[in-house]
């Protein structure tokens, strides 16, 4: 015959099993309820973050676009030296070095291309021998229309055509050059300029200088 303990276990075991199943069932229901509650909140937060990032990117693009539109103009003051061949009065092999002052204006069509008007004043009276003819130059003024190309943020290449005016004889000019710019605060820029001027029916000059530009 079964003992009382065996009978008690036989009666209580099914009740304990049912209770355990009910407890697990409640826990599963609670867990699913928590997941269902948290998932929409996480999804909503993720959507809000995504929308905030898109708005930030859009504002950044608009700001950059406005900045590019506003800074289409550039004015440059250039302090340089022009190097050319010997004058007839010189009896050695040294170059003739002429102080030069420049004022340049550039209008940017887009991020890469610009058109400009570059003006140079050679601050000296001098003589140059060309084809056995002596050219007298009394503070000549040169003006050239140029096309500028900017392959990167710092480098600019340019080419243009213009004229050098002087009281004795005016000359046509073909100009090529490059610039190296160093950004500064408040849309200022410091830069180095190297240009070569082919003066038709005259003399050629190599111009090397330092300039300060303002974009607006």
Secondary structure, DSSP 4 states (H G I P E B T S, - for coil): ---HHHHHHHHHHHHHHHHHHHHHHHHHHHHHHHHHHHHHHHHHHHHHHHHHHHHHHHHHHHHHHHHHHHT-EEEEEEEEEEEE---TT--SSPPEEEEEEEEEEEEESSSSEEEEEEEEEE-SEEEEEETTEEEEEES-EEEEEEEEE-SSSSEEEEEEEEEEE-SS--EEEEEEEEEEEEEETTTEEEEEEEEEEEEETS-EEEEEEEEEEEE-
